Amino acid sequence: MNPALAIDYGKKRCGLAITDDLRIIASPLETVATETLLSWLRREVPTRHISDIVFGMPYRLSGEASALAEDIHAMAARVARLFPAAGIHFVDETFTSKMAGQALVAGGMKKKDRRKKENLDKVSAALILQSYLGL
């Protein structure tokens, strides 16, 4: 099996998480500026042999897709064109930011580090990936 990658897509930055080759563990990877996401993917997807890319899809409490959903679908379409062999998936990311914040507290991260949105974004991506894997 090859690793899967999750993307917590945002207007300014994207949190990234990856699985191990056996897809047992989903780990936060890094955060990249949204404007550099495609170049990061061009470099890293082949290098890391990533076979599936999972996008978190934000929904409102009413069940409707949020305004960001259109941007996520557009990015997913670009990624699908770049990597036609990769599976492109979408997972409901409702409440992942809140859960990521709680995970950072439970993990003992210092308050000043928890305030860095980059940390929250990559942990959110790991939670999206765990949801995709059914963990």
C-alpha positions in Angstrom: 0.0 0.0 0.0 1.0 3.6 -0.5 0.4 6.5 1.9 -2.6 8.8 1.7 -2.3 12.5 2.2 -4.9 14.8 3.7 -5.3 18.5 3.0 -7.1 20.9 5.4 -7.5 23.6 2.7 -7.8 27.2 3.6 -7.6 30.6 1.8 -4.2 31.4 3.3 -2.6 28.1 4.3 -3.2 24.4 4.1 -2.5 21.8 6.8 -1.1 18.5 5.6 -1.1 15.1 7.1 0.1 11.7 5.8 -0.3 8.0 6.7 2.4 5.4 7.0 2.6 2.9 4.1 0.3 0.5 5.9 -2.2 3.3 6.5 -2.4 2.5 10.2 -1.2 5.9 11.5 -2.2 9.4 10.4 0.4 12.0 11.3 0.5 15.8 11.0 3.0 16.7 8.4 3.4 20.4 7.8 1.6 23.6 6.8 2.1 25.3 3.4 0.9 28.5 2.0 -2.1 27.9 -0.2 -0.4 29.6 -3.1 2.4 27.1 -2.9 0.3 24.0 -2.5 0.4 22.8 -6.1 4.2 23.1 -6.3 4.5 21.2 -3.0 2.2 18.5 -4.3 4.2 18.3 -7.6 7.4 17.7 -5.6 6.1 15.5 -2.8 3.4 13.2 -4.2 5.8 11.3 -6.5 8.6 11.4 -3.9 6.4 10.0 -1.2 4.5 7.6 -3.5 1.1 9.0 -2.4 -1.8 7.2 -4.0 -4.8 9.0 -2.4 -5.4 12.6 -1.6 -8.1 13.5 0.9 -9.7 17.0 1.1 -11.5 18.1 4.2 -14.9 19.5 3.1 -16.4 22.1 5.4 -20.1 22.0 6.0 -22.4 24.4 7.9 -24.5 23.1 10.8 -27.5 23.1 8.4 -25.7 20.5 6.3 -24.9 22.8 3.4 -21.4 23.1 2.0 -19.7 26.3 3.1 -18.5 29.0 0.8 -15.0 27.5 0.8 -16.3 24.3 -0.8 -16.2 25.8 -4.3 -12.5 26.6 -3.9 -11.8 23.1 -2.5 -13.5 21.5 -5.5 -11.6 23.7 -7.9 -8.3 22.7 -6.2 -9.2 19.1 -6.2 -9.9 19.2 -9.9 -6.5 20.7 -10.5 -4.9 18.0 -8.3 -6.8 15.3 -10.2 -5.4 16.6 -13.5 -1.9 16.7 -12.1 -2.1 13.2 -10.7 -4.7 11.2 -12.7 -3.7 7.9 -11.0 -4.3 9.3 -7.5 -7.7 8.8 -5.8 -9.3 12.1 -4.8 -11.6 11.9 -1.8 -13.6 14.3 0.3 -14.3 14.0 4.0 -16.6 16.1 6.2 -14.3 18.2 8.3 -17.0 19.7 10.6 -15.5 20.4 14.1 -12.0 19.2 13.2 -10.5 22.6 14.2 -12.2 22.4 17.6 -11.1 18.8 18.0 -7.5 19.7 16.9 -7.4 22.4 19.5 -8.5 19.9 22.2 -5.9 17.4 21.0 -3.1 20.1 21.3 -4.2 20.8 24.9 -4.4 17.1 25.7 -1.0 16.6 24.2 0.5 19.1 26.5 1.5 21.7 23.8 2.4 25.0 25.3 -0.2 27.8 25.0 2.1 30.0 22.8 2.5 27.0 20.4 -1.2 26.3 20.4 -1.9 29.8 19.2 0.0 29.2 16.0 -2.6 28.4 13.4 -0.1 26.3 11.5 -0.1 23.7 14.3 -3.9 23.6 14.4 -4.1 23.2 10.6 -1.8 20.2 10.4 -3.5 18.5 13.3 -6.9 19.2 11.7 -5.5 17.5 8.5 -4.5 14.4 10.6 -8.1 14.2 12.0 -9.5 14.4 8.4 -7.2 11.6 7.5 -8.2 9.5 10.5 -11.8 10.0 9.5 -11.0 8.9 5.9 -9.3 5.8 7.3 -12.1 5.0 9.7 -9.8 5.2 12.7 
